[in-house]
Amino acid sequence: MTMILSIIVISHNQKELLKRCLESILAQSLPFEHEIIVSDDASSDGTWEVALDYAARYSQIQAYSCDTTVFNPANTSDRCGWNKCNAYQYATGKYITHVDADDFLVKGKDVYRKQVELLEQNPSCSCCMANIFDLNENEDVSKVKIRHKEEFQTGEILSAEKYIRYYFRQFQCFVFRRNSEIDPVKKYGGYYDDTVITDHHIQFGDIVCLNDAGYVYVHYKSSIWSKQIECGDDVAFAHAIYVAILIPKWKFAFHSSPMHLGLILNVVRLIQSGHRLREDNLRWVQRFDCFLYHAFNRELTQTDKVRLALLSLYIRVLRKFRLGFRAPYQFLSFII
């Protein structure tokens, strides 16, 4: 029989959470061939043994160990990306979706079944977008709440550009149609994570919507996202910079979104505050925008400060009036 859905689960030192995650997936109604591929990142707390145990007991579960020790510390986006890539190379499904071991699915919602059905009905669509539940660490499951407020109807079709301009969903909200012609493992490597995953797949077709939620995204104080917010560094660059480099087709549309303009404004604020980027981020900025690179890499001159102030004002105007300019950086060509 044809493998329909590959569910990729990544883990790292999440022994009990992985059990909850896998049990929640097994509780879903999936009336078609599917596989659950667990990729573990050098766990030392028994998580890997849990993965092996489930693989031995359930024929649809496979477990693989991923060598990501080249990335340190463990709690980095790069390691997560490589871990996903490790699992991806074993996936054989027509469709693919991603789950983090510290999250889980709500029993009875069966969103994966519904998303696959919509994709089967809409062969020109590259993915199906649902909604997502939020839950804070140690909160009771009854406290789950819908993450996003934007409304859409089941069966509604979004173009990729409309999604980038007006919507944002965690990649866990999606079931993607696998494109066999482009291997994201080779193309992105450790960057195959978060927004890159979604923006990779939406290059190949429209998005069909499911007005439902089933995935529970749990917020942990020790999570990668929380640590990035604390450092104020990779947050802006993960979304506003390297995605546009990896997927240049959507560069201008990506930068036209009011939300993404806000992220670029955060970059400007970091420069203005005298912040210095890590070396790896500096390399990305150098490829993206020479003005920003030099601003981060040296002391600001008075001219730099004026340019940054103008750029900040320009972005604020774009956001306030939702103007349709597609490249806020174009303005710099007139003042540099």
N, C-alpha and C positions, 0 to 999 in steps of 0.2 A: 504493500500500500504506500501511497505517496505521503511523505512527512509534510504536514500542513504547518505546524507552528513549533518554532524553537524558542524556548524560554531560557534566557541567559541569567544566571544568578551568580553574583560575585560576592566573595566573603573574605574577611580578615579578622581573626580573633573575635568571632561572634558566635560562639558555641550555642548558647541557648536561643539567640535570636535567629540563627539559621534554622533551627528546628521549627520555630514558629513560622518562619517564612515558607519553608517547604511544605509544612502541613497546610498552610493557607492556600498554596497553589494546588496541592493534591485534592483539596476540598472543592475546587472549581469544577463546573460542568463543562467538559471539553469533549464533545462527541465526535472527535476526529483524531487522526494520528498526531501526536505531539511528543516533544522531548524536553526535559528539564536538564540543562547543562550547568553544573556548578563548577566554577573556577575559583580555587582558593589561593590567596596570596600569602604563602609562607606562614600560616597560622601556627602559634605555639601553645594554644590553650585548649586543644582538643577539637577545634572546628573542623579540621581536615578529617579527623576520625569520624565525626558526625556525617560529613559528606560521603565518606566511603560506606558508612553503615546504611544510609538511605539508598545509595546506589546499589547495594547488595540486596536490599529488600524490595525495591521498586524498579521494574524493568524500564520505565520511561525516564529514569534519572541516571545521568552520567556524572562522574566526578573527575576533575583534572586539577593538577597542581600547577601553579604558574610561578615561574622564577622571575620575580620582580625585584630582587635584592639589589639590583643596580641603582634603583631609586630609593633614596633615603631622605627623610624618614618615611615610614610606611604610610602615614596619613597625607598623601599627596594625590593630586588629580592625575599626574602622570602614571602612578602605580595603578590607579583605578582603570585608566585607559588601557594599559597593557593587559590587565586582568580580563577586561572585556574582550580584547583582541584574542587572548588565549582561548576563551570560550567560543568566540565567533568562528574560529577556524574549524571547530568540530560541528557547527550547526549545519543541518541539512534541510531545514524547513523552508517551505515556500514563503512563510512570514516569520518575523523575528521580533522579540520584545525583550526588554531588559528589566531586571529586578535587583535591588540591593538587598543583601541579607538582613539588614536591620529594619527593613520595611516588610509589609505583608499585604495580603488581599482580603477583602471583606467576603465572608462566606455568603453565598446566595446571590451576589451581584453578577457574577459570570460575565464580566466585561470582555474578557478575551474572546469568549464565544461570540459575543455580539459584534466585536470589532472585526473578527475574521469573516463573519457573515456579510458585513457591510463591504469589506474588501472584495469578497467573492462577487458581490452584486455590482461593484464598481471597478472593473479591471483596469481602467485608465488611471486610477488613484494610486499613489505611491505609499500611502499610509492612512491609518484611521486614528483620529484624535479624540480622546475622551477627556474627562475631567479628573481631578485627583483630590483625595482627602488629606487634610493636615492633622497631625496629632503631636503634641509635645511629649517629650520624654517623661515617662512615669505617669502619664495621664491615662485614665480609663478609656477604653475603646468607645464608650458611649459619647465621648467628647469630640469625636471626629467632626470636622467641618470642611465644607467645600473650599478649595484654595482660591479659585478664580471666580470673578463675578460676570465676566463677559458671557452673553447668552448666545447660544447657537442651537439649531435644531438637528435632531437625528436625521442623517441622510443629506444634510446641507454640505455643499462642496465649496471648499476654500481654495483659491489659488495660492501657490507658495508665497508670492509677493504680498498678498493680503495678510497671510499668516504672519509674515515677518514684520509687516508694518503695524499690525494692530493686535496681535495675540502673542502670548508667551505661555508655553506649557513645558513642564519638565519632560525630559525624554521618556520617563517612565509612563507617561500618559498615552504613548503611542504603541501601536502595532505596525511594523514596517514591512512593506513588500521587499524581499531581498532582491538586489540587483546583482546578478552573477557576473556582469561585465566589469564592475569596478570593485576591487577588494579593499575595503576600508582599513584592513590590517596593514596592508602595504602602503596605503596612501597616507594614513594619519598616525599609525603607531600609537604611542602613549597619549596622543591628543584625541584619540577616539573616545570621547567622554562628553557628558553633559550636552551643551548646545551643538557641539560639532556633530553628534550622532543625528540629531533632528535635521540640522541644516544639510547634512550629507544626503539624507534620504529624500527630502522634499525637492531636490533638483530633478527628480525623475517622474514627477506627476503631481496632480492635485491632491488635496487632503479631504477625505470624507469624515464627517463629524458624528460622534456618538454623544448624545446629551445624557450622560450617565457617568458615574464614578465608581471605582472599586479598589483602586490602588491606594494604600495608606502610606503617605510619606511622613516618617517620624523625625522630628527635630531633636537632635542631640547636641549638648553643649560641646562635646568633644569631636563633632563631625568636621569633615573637611571644609564644608561651607562656613560653619561657625568660626573656624580658625582663620579662614581667608578674610572674613569680615573684620576680625580682630586686627589683622595685619594691614588691612586696607590696601592691598597690593594687587594680588591676582584677580580679585573680584571684577574690577573694571576691565582688566585686560582679557580675561577669559571670554567675556561677552563682546566687548566693543572693539577688540583688536584682532586676536588671532583667528577667530572664526571667519572674519572677512578675508584674511590672508589665505586660509586653507580653502575657502569656497568663494573665490572672487566673483562668481556669477551673481551672487547676492550682495556684493559689497555696498552698492549704492542704496538699494532698498533697505538693507540692514541698518544703515546709518540714518535713514530717514525716519525711523520709528521714534516717537517721543520718548519711549522708555530707553532706547539705546542712546539717544542724544543725552539723556540724563546720565548714563554711564560715562559717556565721553566727557561730560561736564565734570564728573568726579575725577577723571584723569587730569583735567586742567587744574582742578583744585589741589590735587596732589603735587603738581609741579609748582604751583604758586606757594604752597606751604613749605617748599624746600625739600620735599620727600625724595629719597633716592631709591630707585628700583633695584631689585636683585639682578644679577648679571644675565640670567636666562631671559628675564622679561625685557631687559634693555635690548637684547638681540632681536626680539620680536618687534619692538618699537622701531628699531633702526630700519627694518625691512618695510615697515608700514608708513612712517612719516618722519622725514629728516628733522623737521622743526621740533616735533615733540621729543625726538631722540636727543637732540642737542640741548633742549631745555632741561631734560632730566639729567643729562650727563655733565653739565657744567653750571657754574654760578650764573644766575639770571642777570642780564644787563637791563638797563632801563627800557631799551627797545623791546626786549623779550617781554617784559612786564606789561608794556602797552599792548603788544600783540595778543598776549594771553587774555588781557582784560577785554579786548575787542572780540576775541573768539568766544569768551564766556558770555558777553552781552548778546552776541549773534545767536548762540545756542538757546539762550533764554527766550529770545524773541521767537525763534522757531517753535519752541515748546509751547509758549503761551498762546500763540495764534495758530498753531498746528499748520504752519506753512508747508508747502509741498516741495521745498528744496531737497534734492536727493543727496547732496554732498556738502555738508557743512564745512569740510576742509577746503573746498574750492575757494572759499572766501579768503583763505590765507594767501592764495596766489596774488591777491591784489594788495596785500599789506606786507609781504615779506620781500 
